[in-house]
Amino acid sequence: MQSGEGIYMTIEKYAALKSAYAREQGEEAERAKTIVGLAALDMSRVQIIEFLKTNMELSEEQAQAAYDNAMAAHA
């Protein structure tokens, strides 16, 4: 094993992971805002899930979970 390897990650890897996490959290926050906005326009759950699948390229399960999470957080 070379110096710096093992159970510890490099600073670069840590920064990359934190950046990816922040990007993912930002995407989820934007997705939640979109879902709440669509619900405010009186779109049904089914319509919003179809929108998410088509426009955000989510699977059925991902779209349903995103909808449920956004509406629970908004309630």
PDB file of N, CA, C and O in Angstrom:
ATOM      1  N   MET A   1       0.842  -1.178   0.000  1.00  0.00           N
ATOM      2  CA  MET A   1       0.000   0.000   0.000  1.00  0.00           C
ATOM      3  C   MET A   1       0.887   1.241   0.000  1.00  0.00           C
ATOM      4  O   MET A   1       1.832   1.334   0.783  1.00  0.00           O
ATOM      5  N   GLN A   2       0.586   2.173  -0.864  1.00  0.00           N
ATOM      6  CA  GLN A   2       1.365   3.398  -0.943  1.00  0.00           C
ATOM      7  C   GLN A   2       0.890   4.381   0.113  1.00  0.00           C
ATOM      8  O   GLN A   2      -0.222   4.278   0.630  1.00  0.00           O
ATOM      9  N   SER A   3       1.741   5.321   0.418  1.00  0.00           N
ATOM     10  CA  SER A   3       1.386   6.362   1.372  1.00  0.00           C
ATOM     11  C   SER A   3       0.163   7.127   0.881  1.00  0.00           C
ATOM     12  O   SER A   3       0.080   7.481  -0.295  1.00  0.00           O
ATOM     13  N   GLY A   4      -0.783   7.382   1.776  1.00  0.00           N
ATOM     14  CA  GLY A   4      -1.974   8.134   1.389  1.00  0.00           C
ATOM     15  C   GLY A   4      -3.135   7.259   0.970  1.00  0.00           C
ATOM     16  O   GLY A   4      -4.249   7.755   0.801  1.00  0.00           O
ATOM     17  N   GLU A   5      -2.901   5.954   0.796  1.00  0.00           N
ATOM     18  CA  GLU A   5      -3.985   5.044   0.435  1.00  0.00           C
ATOM     19  C   GLU A   5      -4.523   4.397   1.702  1.00  0.00           C
ATOM     20  O   GLU A   5      -3.937   4.535   2.776  1.00  0.00           O
ATOM     21  N   GLY A   6      -5.609   3.711   1.576  1.00  0.00           N
ATOM     22  CA  GLY A   6      -6.176   3.013   2.719  1.00  0.00           C
ATOM     23  C   GLY A   6      -7.587   3.478   2.978  1.00  0.00           C
ATOM     24  O   GLY A   6      -8.362   3.710   2.050  1.00  0.00           O
ATOM     25  N   ILE A   7      -7.915   3.611   4.247  1.00  0.00           N
ATOM     26  CA  ILE A   7      -9.290   3.953   4.599  1.00  0.00           C
ATOM     27  C   ILE A   7      -9.593   5.438   4.435  1.00  0.00           C
ATOM     28  O   ILE A   7     -10.756   5.840   4.484  1.00  0.00           O
ATOM     29  N   TYR A   8      -8.587   6.233   4.246  1.00  0.00           N
ATOM     30  CA  TYR A   8      -8.797   7.674   4.107  1.00  0.00           C
ATOM     31  C   TYR A   8      -8.904   8.050   2.641  1.00  0.00           C
ATOM     32  O   TYR A   8      -8.179   7.514   1.803  1.00  0.00           O
ATOM     33  N   MET A   9      -9.809   8.971   2.330  1.00  0.00           N
ATOM     34  CA  MET A   9      -9.922   9.430   0.947  1.00  0.00           C
ATOM     35  C   MET A   9      -9.102  10.700   0.772  1.00  0.00           C
ATOM     36  O   MET A   9      -8.818  11.415   1.733  1.00  0.00           O
ATOM     37  N   THR A  10      -8.735  10.958  -0.452  1.00  0.00           N
ATOM     38  CA  THR A  10      -7.966  12.163  -0.731  1.00  0.00           C
ATOM     39  C   THR A  10      -8.866  13.387  -0.618  1.00  0.00           C
ATOM     40  O   THR A  10     -10.091  13.288  -0.692  1.00  0.00           O
ATOM     41  N   ILE A  11      -8.251  14.507  -0.443  1.00  0.00           N
ATOM     42  CA  ILE A  11      -8.997  15.766  -0.391  1.00  0.00           C
ATOM     43  C   ILE A  11      -9.758  15.969  -1.688  1.00  0.00           C
ATOM     44  O   ILE A  11     -10.898  16.435  -1.673  1.00  0.00           O
ATOM     45  N   GLU A  12      -9.139  15.623  -2.813  1.00  0.00           N
ATOM     46  CA  GLU A  12      -9.785  15.792  -4.110  1.00  0.00           C
ATOM     47  C   GLU A  12     -11.039  14.922  -4.218  1.00  0.00           C
ATOM     48  O   GLU A  12     -12.074  15.371  -4.709  1.00  0.00           O
ATOM     49  N   LYS A  13     -10.935  13.675  -3.756  1.00  0.00           N
ATOM     50  CA  LYS A  13     -12.095  12.783  -3.817  1.00  0.00           C
ATOM     51  C   LYS A  13     -13.199  13.282  -2.890  1.00  0.00           C
ATOM     52  O   LYS A  13     -14.374  13.256  -3.255  1.00  0.00           O
ATOM     53  N   TYR A  14     -12.831  13.731  -1.703  1.00  0.00           N
ATOM     54  CA  TYR A  14     -13.809  14.271  -0.762  1.00  0.00           C
ATOM     55  C   TYR A  14     -14.521  15.476  -1.372  1.00  0.00           C
ATOM     56  O   TYR A  14     -15.745  15.577  -1.289  1.00  0.00           O
ATOM     57  N   ALA A  15     -13.776  16.378  -1.975  1.00  0.00           N
ATOM     58  CA  ALA A  15     -14.366  17.566  -2.600  1.00  0.00           C
ATOM     59  C   ALA A  15     -15.297  17.174  -3.740  1.00  0.00           C
ATOM     60  O   ALA A  15     -16.363  17.767  -3.904  1.00  0.00           O
ATOM     61  N   ALA A  16     -14.903  16.186  -4.521  1.00  0.00           N
ATOM     62  CA  ALA A  16     -15.751  15.733  -5.628  1.00  0.00           C
ATOM     63  C   ALA A  16     -17.050  15.131  -5.105  1.00  0.00           C
ATOM     64  O   ALA A  16     -18.120  15.386  -5.659  1.00  0.00           O
ATOM     65  N   LEU A  17     -16.965  14.339  -4.048  1.00  0.00           N
ATOM     66  CA  LEU A  17     -18.172  13.748  -3.460  1.00  0.00           C
ATOM     67  C   LEU A  17     -19.089  14.817  -2.884  1.00  0.00           C
ATOM     68  O   LEU A  17     -20.304  14.752  -3.069  1.00  0.00           O
ATOM     69  N   LYS A  18     -18.530  15.792  -2.193  1.00  0.00           N
ATOM     70  CA  LYS A  18     -19.332  16.884  -1.627  1.00  0.00           C
ATOM     71  C   LYS A  18     -19.983  17.698  -2.732  1.00  0.00           C
ATOM     72  O   LYS A  18     -21.135  18.113  -2.603  1.00  0.00           O
ATOM     73  N   SER A  19     -19.259  17.929  -3.808  1.00  0.00           N
ATOM     74  CA  SER A  19     -19.793  18.680  -4.938  1.00  0.00           C
ATOM     75  C   SER A  19     -20.950  17.929  -5.584  1.00  0.00           C
ATOM     76  O   SER A  19     -21.975  18.528  -5.910  1.00  0.00           O
ATOM     77  N   ALA A  20     -20.792  16.627  -5.769  1.00  0.00           N
ATOM     78  CA  ALA A  20     -21.859  15.814  -6.359  1.00  0.00           C
ATOM     79  C   ALA A  20     -23.081  15.806  -5.453  1.00  0.00           C
ATOM     80  O   ALA A  20     -24.211  15.884  -5.933  1.00  0.00           O
ATOM     81  N   TYR A  21     -22.862  15.712  -4.145  1.00  0.00           N
ATOM     82  CA  TYR A  21     -23.972  15.724  -3.191  1.00  0.00           C
ATOM     83  C   TYR A  21     -24.709  17.057  -3.241  1.00  0.00           C
ATOM     84  O   TYR A  21     -25.940  17.084  -3.261  1.00  0.00           O
ATOM     85  N   ALA A  22     -23.974  18.150  -3.262  1.00  0.00           N
ATOM     86  CA  ALA A  22     -24.593  19.477  -3.319  1.00  0.00           C
ATOM     87  C   ALA A  22     -25.380  19.658  -4.611  1.00  0.00           C
ATOM     88  O   ALA A  22     -26.469  20.230  -4.605  1.00  0.00           O
ATOM     89  N   ARG A  23     -24.833  19.176  -5.700  1.00  0.00           N
ATOM     90  CA  ARG A  23     -25.517  19.263  -6.991  1.00  0.00           C
ATOM     91  C   ARG A  23     -26.819  18.455  -6.948  1.00  0.00           C
ATOM     92  O   ARG A  23     -27.857  18.909  -7.429  1.00  0.00           O
ATOM     93  N   GLU A  24     -26.748  17.260  -6.370  1.00  0.00           N
ATOM     94  CA  GLU A  24     -27.939  16.407  -6.252  1.00  0.00           C
ATOM     95  C   GLU A  24     -28.995  17.073  -5.372  1.00  0.00           C
ATOM     96  O   GLU A  24     -30.183  17.045  -5.695  1.00  0.00           O
ATOM     97  N   GLN A  25     -28.567  17.664  -4.274  1.00  0.00           N
ATOM     98  CA  GLN A  25     -29.511  18.336  -3.378  1.00  0.00           C
ATOM     99  C   GLN A  25     -30.145  19.537  -4.065  1.00  0.00           C
ATOM    100  O   GLN A  25     -31.333  19.803  -3.880  1.00  0.00           O
ATOM    101  N   GLY A  26     -29.365  20.261  -4.854  1.00  0.00           N
ATOM    102  CA  GLY A  26     -29.894  21.399  -5.603  1.00  0.00           C
ATOM    103  C   GLY A  26     -30.919  20.963  -6.628  1.00  0.00           C
ATOM    104  O   GLY A  26     -31.945  21.618  -6.812  1.00  0.00           O
ATOM    105  N   GLU A  27     -30.636  19.844  -7.300  1.00  0.00           N
ATOM    106  CA  GLU A  27     -31.581  19.316  -8.289  1.00  0.00           C
ATOM    107  C   GLU A  27     -32.876  18.887  -7.615  1.00  0.00           C
ATOM    108  O   GLU A  27     -33.962  19.126  -8.144  1.00  0.00           O
ATOM    109  N   GLU A  28     -32.766  18.253  -6.447  1.00  0.00           N
ATOM    110  CA  GLU A  28     -33.963  17.819  -5.729  1.00  0.00           C
ATOM    111  C   GLU A  28     -34.778  19.017  -5.259  1.00  0.00           C
ATOM    112  O   GLU A  28     -36.008  18.987  -5.300  1.00  0.00           O
ATOM    113  N   ALA A  29     -34.101  20.070  -4.814  1.00  0.00           N
ATOM    114  CA  ALA A  29     -34.809  21.270  -4.368  1.00  0.00           C
ATOM    115  C   ALA A  29     -35.537  21.929  -5.536  1.00  0.00           C
ATOM    116  O   ALA A  29     -36.678  22.366  -5.390  1.00  0.00           O
ATOM    117  N   GLU A  30     -34.889  22.000  -6.683  1.00  0.00           N
ATOM    118  CA  GLU A  30     -35.529  22.573  -7.870  1.00  0.00           C
ATOM    119  C   GLU A  30     -36.696  21.716  -8.326  1.00  0.00           C
ATOM    120  O   GLU A  30     -37.739  22.234  -8.726  1.00  0.00           O
ATOM    121  N   ARG A  31     -36.519  20.411  -8.266  1.00  0.00           N
ATOM    122  CA  ARG A  31     -37.590  19.490  -8.646  1.00  0.00           C
ATOM    123  C   ARG A  31     -38.794  19.682  -7.726  1.00  0.00           C
ATOM    124  O   ARG A  31     -39.935  19.694  -8.188  1.00  0.00           O
ATOM    125  N   ALA A  32     -38.541  19.832  -6.429  1.00  0.00           N
ATOM    126  CA  ALA A  32     -39.630  20.029  -5.464  1.00  0.00           C
ATOM    127  C   ALA A  32     -40.373  21.331  -5.752  1.00  0.00           C
ATOM    128  O   ALA A  32     -41.602  21.372  -5.687  1.00  0.00           O
ATOM    129  N   LYS A  33     -39.635  22.391  -6.070  1.00  0.00           N
ATOM    130  CA  LYS A  33     -40.277  23.671  -6.419  1.00  0.00           C
ATOM    131  C   LYS A  33     -41.151  23.512  -7.653  1.00  0.00           C
ATOM    132  O   LYS A  33     -42.257  24.049  -7.711  1.00  0.00           O
ATOM    133  N   THR A  34     -40.659  22.781  -8.628  1.00  0.00           N
ATOM    134  CA  THR A  34     -41.425  22.539  -9.855  1.00  0.00           C
ATOM    135  C   THR A  34     -42.704  21.776  -9.544  1.00  0.00           C
ATOM    136  O   THR A  34     -43.774  22.129 -10.040  1.00  0.00           O
ATOM    137  N   ILE A  35     -42.602  20.744  -8.733  1.00  0.00           N
ATOM    138  CA  ILE A  35     -43.770  19.927  -8.393  1.00  0.00           C
ATOM    139  C   ILE A  35     -44.818  20.761  -7.673  1.00  0.00           C
ATOM    140  O   ILE A  35     -46.001  20.695  -8.004  1.00  0.00           O
ATOM    141  N   VAL A  36     -44.395  21.534  -6.700  1.00  0.00           N
ATOM    142  CA  VAL A  36     -45.337  22.382  -5.954  1.00  0.00           C
ATOM    143  C   VAL A  36     -45.973  23.404  -6.891  1.00  0.00           C
ATOM    144  O   VAL A  36     -47.168  23.682  -6.787  1.00  0.00           O
ATOM    145  N   GLY A  37     -45.189  23.959  -7.800  1.00  0.00           N
ATOM    146  CA  GLY A  37     -45.726  24.916  -8.767  1.00  0.00           C
ATOM    147  C   GLY A  37     -46.757  24.290  -9.686  1.00  0.00           C
ATOM    148  O   GLY A  37     -47.789  24.895  -9.975  1.00  0.00           O
ATOM    149  N   LEU A  38     -46.482  23.083 -10.145  1.00  0.00           N
ATOM    150  CA  LEU A  38     -47.438  22.391 -11.009  1.00  0.00           C
ATOM    151  C   LEU A  38     -48.715  22.052 -10.245  1.00  0.00           C
ATOM    152  O   LEU A  38     -49.812  22.140 -10.796  1.00  0.00           O
ATOM    153  N   ALA A  39     -48.575  21.668  -8.989  1.00  0.00           N
ATOM    154  CA  ALA A  39     -49.758  21.383  -8.167  1.00  0.00           C
ATOM    155  C   ALA A  39     -50.583  22.650  -7.966  1.00  0.00           C
ATOM    156  O   ALA A  39     -51.812  22.595  -7.940  1.00  0.00           O
ATOM    157  N   ALA A  40     -49.910  23.788  -7.825  1.00  0.00           N
ATOM    158  CA  ALA A  40     -50.614  25.066  -7.672  1.00  0.00           C
ATOM    159  C   ALA A  40     -51.387  25.425  -8.934  1.00  0.00           C
ATOM    160  O   ALA A  40     -52.356  26.181  -8.876  1.00  0.00           O
ATOM    161  N   LEU A  41     -50.962  24.886 -10.069  1.00  0.00           N
ATOM    162  CA  LEU A  41     -51.669  25.105 -11.337  1.00  0.00           C
ATOM    163  C   LEU A  41     -52.791  24.082 -11.534  1.00  0.00           C
ATOM    164  O   LEU A  41     -53.339  23.946 -12.628  1.00  0.00           O
ATOM    165  N   ASP A  42     -53.118  23.374 -10.466  1.00  0.00           N
ATOM    166  CA  ASP A  42     -54.195  22.375 -10.462  1.00  0.00           C
ATOM    167  C   ASP A  42     -53.917  21.167 -11.344  1.00  0.00           C
ATOM    168  O   ASP A  42     -54.850  20.522 -11.823  1.00  0.00           O
ATOM    169  N   MET A  43     -52.646  20.856 -11.562  1.00  0.00           N
ATOM    170  CA  MET A  43     -52.328  19.604 -12.249  1.00  0.00           C
ATOM    171  C   MET A  43     -52.515  18.467 -11.254  1.00  0.00           C
ATOM    172  O   MET A  43     -52.201  18.616 -10.073  1.00  0.00           O
ATOM    173  N   SER A  44     -53.019  17.342 -11.720  1.00  0.00           N
ATOM    174  CA  SER A  44     -53.236  16.187 -10.854  1.00  0.00           C
ATOM    175  C   SER A  44     -51.912  15.477 -10.578  1.00  0.00           C
ATOM    176  O   SER A  44     -50.902  15.731 -11.234  1.00  0.00           O
ATOM    177  N   ARG A  45     -51.945  14.589  -9.601  1.00  0.00           N
ATOM    178  CA  ARG A  45     -50.765  13.786  -9.268  1.00  0.00           C
ATOM    179  C   ARG A  45     -50.297  13.010 -10.499  1.00  0.00           C
ATOM    180  O   ARG A  45     -49.104  12.970 -10.800  1.00  0.00           O
ATOM    181  N   VAL A  46     -51.241  12.397 -11.202  1.00  0.00           N
ATOM    182  CA  VAL A  46     -50.911  11.613 -12.398  1.00  0.00           C
ATOM    183  C   VAL A  46     -50.261  12.499 -13.457  1.00  0.00           C
ATOM    184  O   VAL A  46     -49.273  12.100 -14.073  1.00  0.00           O
ATOM    185  N   GLN A  47     -50.804  13.695 -13.675  1.00  0.00           N
ATOM    186  CA  GLN A  47     -50.243  14.612 -14.673  1.00  0.00           C
ATOM    187  C   GLN A  47     -48.830  15.043 -14.287  1.00  0.00           C
ATOM    188  O   GLN A  47     -47.941  15.116 -15.135  1.00  0.00           O
ATOM    189  N   ILE A  48     -48.634  15.326 -13.008  1.00  0.00           N
ATOM    190  CA  ILE A  48     -47.314  15.770 -12.550  1.00  0.00           C
ATOM    191  C   ILE A  48     -46.297  14.638 -12.684  1.00  0.00           C
ATOM    192  O   ILE A  48     -45.164  14.869 -13.107  1.00  0.00           O
ATOM    193  N   ILE A  49     -46.689  13.434 -12.331  1.00  0.00           N
ATOM    194  CA  ILE A  49     -45.780  12.292 -12.465  1.00  0.00           C
ATOM    195  C   ILE A  49     -45.417  12.070 -13.928  1.00  0.00           C
ATOM    196  O   ILE A  49     -44.258  11.798 -14.242  1.00  0.00           O
ATOM    197  N   GLU A  50     -46.380  12.180 -14.814  1.00  0.00           N
ATOM    198  CA  GLU A  50     -46.086  12.058 -16.251  1.00  0.00           C
ATOM    199  C   GLU A  50     -45.134  13.162 -16.705  1.00  0.00           C
ATOM    200  O   GLU A  50     -44.222  12.910 -17.493  1.00  0.00           O
ATOM    201  N   PHE A  51     -45.341  14.381 -16.214  1.00  0.00           N
ATOM    202  CA  PHE A  51     -44.456  15.502 -16.529  1.00  0.00           C
ATOM    203  C   PHE A  51     -43.027  15.182 -16.082  1.00  0.00           C
ATOM    204  O   PHE A  51     -42.074  15.388 -16.834  1.00  0.00           O
ATOM    205  N   LEU A  52     -42.887  14.680 -14.858  1.00  0.00           N
ATOM    206  CA  LEU A  52     -41.560  14.357 -14.333  1.00  0.00           C
ATOM    207  C   LEU A  52     -40.880  13.265 -15.151  1.00  0.00           C
ATOM    208  O   LEU A  52     -39.682  13.337 -15.425  1.00  0.00           O
ATOM    209  N   LYS A  53     -41.646  12.263 -15.535  1.00  0.00           N
ATOM    210  CA  LYS A  53     -41.084  11.176 -16.337  1.00  0.00           C
ATOM    211  C   LYS A  53     -40.634  11.677 -17.700  1.00  0.00           C
ATOM    212  O   LYS A  53     -39.573  11.292 -18.191  1.00  0.00           O
ATOM    213  N   THR A  54     -41.436  12.526 -18.304  1.00  0.00           N
ATOM    214  CA  THR A  54     -41.138  13.009 -19.651  1.00  0.00           C
ATOM    215  C   THR A  54     -40.053  14.076 -19.659  1.00  0.00           C
ATOM    216  O   THR A  54     -39.098  13.987 -20.431  1.00  0.00           O
ATOM    217  N   ASN A  55     -40.196  15.078 -18.809  1.00  0.00           N
ATOM    218  CA  ASN A  55     -39.319  16.243 -18.869  1.00  0.00           C
ATOM    219  C   ASN A  55     -38.079  16.156 -17.994  1.00  0.00           C
ATOM    220  O   ASN A  55     -37.084  16.829 -18.264  1.00  0.00           O
ATOM    221  N   MET A  56     -38.124  15.347 -16.960  1.00  0.00           N
ATOM    222  CA  MET A  56     -36.967  15.225 -16.077  1.00  0.00           C
ATOM    223  C   MET A  56     -36.342  13.841 -16.158  1.00  0.00           C
ATOM    224  O   MET A  56     -35.422  13.510 -15.410  1.00  0.00           O
ATOM    225  N   GLU A  57     -36.865  13.036 -17.089  1.00  0.00           N
ATOM    226  CA  GLU A  57     -36.317  11.709 -17.366  1.00  0.00           C
ATOM    227  C   GLU A  57     -36.202  10.843 -16.111  1.00  0.00           C
ATOM    228  O   GLU A  57     -35.176  10.205 -15.874  1.00  0.00           O
ATOM    229  N   LEU A  58     -37.278  10.830 -15.307  1.00  0.00           N
ATOM    230  CA  LEU A  58     -37.321   9.990 -14.122  1.00  0.00           C
ATOM    231  C   LEU A  58     -38.105   8.722 -14.425  1.00  0.00           C
ATOM    232  O   LEU A  58     -38.974   8.708 -15.297  1.00  0.00           O
ATOM    233  N   SER A  59     -37.792   7.673 -13.706  1.00  0.00           N
ATOM    234  CA  SER A  59     -38.589   6.450 -13.814  1.00  0.00           C
ATOM    235  C   SER A  59     -39.914   6.680 -13.089  1.00  0.00           C
ATOM    236  O   SER A  59     -40.082   7.673 -12.381  1.00  0.00           O
ATOM    237  N   GLU A  60     -40.834   5.766 -13.271  1.00  0.00           N
ATOM    238  CA  GLU A  60     -42.130   5.854 -12.573  1.00  0.00           C
ATOM    239  C   GLU A  60     -41.918   5.939 -11.058  1.00  0.00           C
ATOM    240  O   GLU A  60     -42.529   6.771 -10.387  1.00  0.00           O
ATOM    241  N   GLU A  61     -41.062   5.085 -10.534  1.00  0.00           N
ATOM    242  CA  GLU A  61     -40.803   5.050  -9.095  1.00  0.00           C
ATOM    243  C   GLU A  61     -40.147   6.338  -8.616  1.00  0.00           C
ATOM    244  O   GLU A  61     -40.520   6.872  -7.571  1.00  0.00           O
ATOM    245  N   GLN A  62     -39.175   6.841  -9.369  1.00  0.00           N
ATOM    246  CA  GLN A  62     -38.507   8.088  -8.996  1.00  0.00           C
ATOM    247  C   GLN A  62     -39.483   9.253  -9.022  1.00  0.00           C
ATOM    248  O   GLN A  62     -39.464  10.104  -8.132  1.00  0.00           O
ATOM    249  N   ALA A  63     -40.333   9.293 -10.034  1.00  0.00           N
ATOM    250  CA  ALA A  63     -41.301  10.382 -10.161  1.00  0.00           C
ATOM    251  C   ALA A  63     -42.307  10.347  -9.018  1.00  0.00           C
ATOM    252  O   ALA A  63     -42.643  11.389  -8.454  1.00  0.00           O
ATOM    253  N   GLN A  64     -42.786   9.164  -8.674  1.00  0.00           N
ATOM    254  CA  GLN A  64     -43.733   9.047  -7.568  1.00  0.00           C
ATOM    255  C   GLN A  64     -43.093   9.469  -6.252  1.00  0.00           C
ATOM    256  O   GLN A  64     -43.707  10.183  -5.459  1.00  0.00           O
ATOM    257  N   ALA A  65     -41.862   9.029  -6.021  1.00  0.00           N
ATOM    258  CA  ALA A  65     -41.158   9.393  -4.793  1.00  0.00           C
ATOM    259  C   ALA A  65     -40.900  10.892  -4.741  1.00  0.00           C
ATOM    260  O   ALA A  65     -41.064  11.511  -3.689  1.00  0.00           O
ATOM    261  N   ALA A  66     -40.501  11.481  -5.860  1.00  0.00           N
ATOM    262  CA  ALA A  66     -40.255  12.925  -5.904  1.00  0.00           C
ATOM    263  C   ALA A  66     -41.537  13.690  -5.602  1.00  0.00           C
ATOM    264  O   ALA A  66     -41.521  14.665  -4.851  1.00  0.00           O
ATOM    265  N   TYR A  67     -42.641  13.252  -6.185  1.00  0.00           N
ATOM    266  CA  TYR A  67     -43.936  13.899  -5.936  1.00  0.00           C
ATOM    267  C   TYR A  67     -44.309  13.787  -4.458  1.00  0.00           C
ATOM    268  O   TYR A  67     -44.647  14.783  -3.819  1.00  0.00           O
ATOM    269  N   ASP A  68     -44.244  12.580  -3.926  1.00  0.00           N
ATOM    270  CA  ASP A  68     -44.621  12.359  -2.526  1.00  0.00           C
ATOM    271  C   ASP A  68     -43.754  13.176  -1.578  1.00  0.00           C
ATOM    272  O   ASP A  68     -44.265  13.781  -0.636  1.00  0.00           O
ATOM    273  N   ASN A  69     -42.447  13.198  -1.819  1.00  0.00           N
ATOM    274  CA  ASN A  69     -41.533  13.958  -0.963  1.00  0.00           C
ATOM    275  C   ASN A  69     -41.798  15.454  -1.038  1.00  0.00           C
ATOM    276  O   ASN A  69     -41.802  16.141  -0.016  1.00  0.00           O
ATOM    277  N   ALA A  70     -42.017  15.957  -2.245  1.00  0.00           N
ATOM    278  CA  ALA A  70     -42.254  17.395  -2.417  1.00  0.00           C
ATOM    279  C   ALA A  70     -43.551  17.822  -1.746  1.00  0.00           C
ATOM    280  O   ALA A  70     -43.604  18.858  -1.083  1.00  0.00           O
ATOM    281  N   MET A  71     -44.590  17.025  -1.920  1.00  0.00           N
ATOM    282  CA  MET A  71     -45.880  17.393  -1.343  1.00  0.00           C
ATOM    283  C   MET A  71     -45.867  17.255   0.179  1.00  0.00           C
ATOM    284  O   MET A  71     -46.508  18.042   0.875  1.00  0.00           O
ATOM    285  N   ALA A  72     -45.148  16.268   0.698  1.00  0.00           N
ATOM    286  CA  ALA A  72     -45.038  16.108   2.154  1.00  0.00           C
ATOM    287  C   ALA A  72     -44.266  17.275   2.764  1.00  0.00           C
ATOM    288  O   ALA A  72     -44.629  17.775   3.828  1.00  0.00           O
ATOM    289  N   ALA A  73     -43.209  17.702   2.095  1.00  0.00           N
ATOM    290  CA  ALA A  73     -42.415  18.826   2.594  1.00  0.00           C
ATOM    291  C   ALA A  73     -43.186  20.134   2.505  1.00  0.00           C
ATOM    292  O   ALA A  73     -42.986  21.038   3.316  1.00  0.00           O
ATOM    293  N   HIS A  74     -44.057  20.230   1.527  1.00  0.00           N
ATOM    294  CA  HIS A  74     -44.825  21.463   1.304  1.00  0.00           C
ATOM    295  C   HIS A  74     -46.025  21.573   2.245  1.00  0.00           C
ATOM    296  O   HIS A  74     -46.497  22.676   2.523  1.00  0.00           O
ATOM    297  N   ALA A  75     -46.511  20.452   2.728  1.00  0.00           N
ATOM    298  CA  ALA A  75     -47.726  20.435   3.569  1.00  0.00           C
ATOM    299  C   ALA A  75     -47.549  21.120   4.901  1.00  0.00           C
ATOM    300  O   ALA A  75     -48.487  21.176   5.696  1.00  0.00           O
TER     301      ALA A  75
END
